[in-house]
Each structure stands twice: as C-alpha cells, then as structure tokens.
Amino acid sequence: MSASIFTRRPNSGLGNVKRSIVDPTRNIDWILMAAAGALTVIGTFIIYSATRPRLLNRGADPYLFVQRQIIFIILAIVVMAVVMWIDYVQLRGSAELFYAVTLVLLVLVMVAGAVRGGARLSFDLGPIAVQPAELAKVSVLLLLAGFLADDDTKTVGYERFIQSLFIVGAPVALIAIQPDLGSASVLIACAMGVLLVAGAQVRYIILVTSLSVLSAIAGVISGIVKDYQVRRIIGFLSQNSDSASLQQLTSQVRFAKRAVSTGGFFGKGYLQGPLTNGAFIPVQSTDFVFSAVGEQFGMLGSGIVLGLFGVVLWRIFRIARLAQDRLGVLIASGVFTMILWQMFQNIGMTMGVTPVSGVPLPFLSYGGSHTVAFAMMIGLVQSIHMRRFR
C-alpha cells in the first residue's frame, strides 16, 4: 500500500484537481456565484414578506408568489448552467439569430401582448408572463459586443459607432413604443458602456445622449409617451405635491422612503414592518422591493445587500480584466453596466432620487423574465472566466 502512495501522480487528487488548469470546470468564479446566490435567497424572503399581507387579505395562499419565484429561480439556474457550459464565442456565432427572434417577439407583443397598466409589455401565459424586453438585454448585448469585437482596432470610428446605434436603436424603439422606458434606458446604458470600453470617443456618446433627451422631449410633446409616464416625471419633480392626479404616484414614493428611513439601523424585524405588512406600497415585491429590505432589516441589512451587489460588480469587473479576448471584455462590460444601472434606477426611485420607472432590482425583485435574463448574464460572464486560460 505504501508503494502505491509514493508512485501516485501528484495531479491525481480528489475532485477535479487532476484536470488541467485550462479545463473550464476548474475556473468557475465561486465568489460571484455565492454573492448572486445570496442576493437571490434574500430576494425570496423579501418577496414573501411583501406579498404575504395582500394574499392573506384576499384569502389566498400566502406562499403563492414566493413558490412561483422559486420555480423561476430553478429555471434560471438551469439556463445559467447551459450558458456557462457553452463557449461564449460559439454563442456569438448565433447572436444574429437571437437578435432577430427578439425583434420578432417585440413586434408580436405589441399585437398580442397583455395590456396591463396601459402598456403591452408581456405575453400572458396563464400563471406566468414572458417579457421580451428582458430577453432583449441579453441578445442585444451579445450582438453589439460581437459586432465591435470583430474590429481589432482599439478605437470605434464614427461609421462603426453609427452602425452600433442602429443595432441598439431598433429594439429600443420597439420597447419604448410598448411603452417601457425603464427597460429602454437599460439598453441605452448598456450600449454606452460597451461603446466606451470599446474605444468610442466621449463626444460621440455625449452627442447620442443629447439626441436621446431631445427624442424623449419630442415623444412627450407628440403624445407618443403615455400620460401615466408623463405623470411619473411630474411626480418626481413635485414629490411634495398634493395634486389628486399625482396622489397615487407620490404617495407610494413617500411610503417607500418612509419605510427605509424608519427602519433605523437594525430594522423592525422580519415580517414586523408596519408599512410592508400594511400593504401601503404598491408593487413592492417588484418595483419597490428595496423598501421592504430597509424597513425590516434597517441600515445594516440594506448595507449587506449593497455590499453583495458590490461583490457581484467587483467580480464581473475582474472577469473583464482577465478576459483573453476583446469579445469577453465587451460582454462583461455590458453586464456590469446593466446591473449597475438597474441598481441605481431601482434603489434611486425607492429613495426618491430618480423617477419611477418600473425597473426591477436584479436578483431580488419578483418576476420570471428578468430572473432568467440576469441568470443568462451571469452565465455569460462565467463562460468568459471559465475559458480565460485557453
């Protein structure tokens, strides 16, 4: 027996240690996985606390929404694992197909989508709703990053910059018409982030930003932007208004801010928040989920959530730095930008520093489409990290 020990090869240990360092399974970023997983687990508890009072008042199962979210999470894990194990370069080869399918779905949702709150955002499939705008975030990123990566130069010329805007512009226009300006803003932010890393000149980005602002103003004047979205902007600028037309909008922001501010340092305890339990904040499990965190877990719990987001962003930034090719750098940069922008938008509207946009908080908010979409993004950056030694 002792002889067999001494003749054993050094690299034939337990697990996957015996595999080569270039083997993708040895290069999973477990810190990123742990941080994203922790946020997802926290999200399930917050979703339960935010939906429980309303369900009990209706005599329904208080676990209804959290059970659905767990099913969404299981599906998201499967999708993430598939994306991880596929080489991101191979996925780039199918980017045009994914993009075309996305455009078709965005057109179809305007014709056959369910109308909710004056907008056609999703296909109603019984107990679930599929929102193409969430899937567009992945397909647009993949095509845009691939298009810019095909050029080996370190800068993006004006012609290529304009071509990139056409790639992003078509889905943004379709999403804005739905209308879903929040998701449209995420795609624009993603494009600007990817273009900046790819080497686009800052003056080009400033020009496009200015044109976007002017287009938004023109949309309001022409009536393309719906009245309720105009009221969101007016409500943001007049948060202390007592106007009856703005009452519902301003009151939910006031209650959300009050929930966060009254949570104190340690919070009021899980399921002990009067505003959360009293169901004073509409769509709290989706748009205003951070207010439930602040009221029940206080500054400490909110800080932990923000810290976990910081870890996620740090690991994605690190993956972008370690990526072996331009395509990997640009994909990781786009994921970084989208998560950062949606964090800012969602938490900002909870705190009253940005207009209410309906953008979910990644990993925490209730919903299947965005849960699967962000799982795909994590799968993409993991695929980049797993193949950084090839």
SULPEWO-V552964 format. One record per helix or strand. SS is the DSSP state (@ for helix, = for strand). FROM is the first residue (numbers start at 1). LEN is the number of residues. If there is no record, write none. Layout:
ss;from;len
SS;FROM;LEN
SS;FROM;LEN
This chain:
ss;from;len
@;2;5
@;24;3
@;30;28
@;64;22
@;88;6
@;95;18
=;114;3
=;119;7
=;128;3
@;132;18
=;156;1
@;158;20
@;181;18
=;200;1
@;202;21
@;227;11
@;244;18
@;274;4
@;289;34
@;326;26
@;368;19
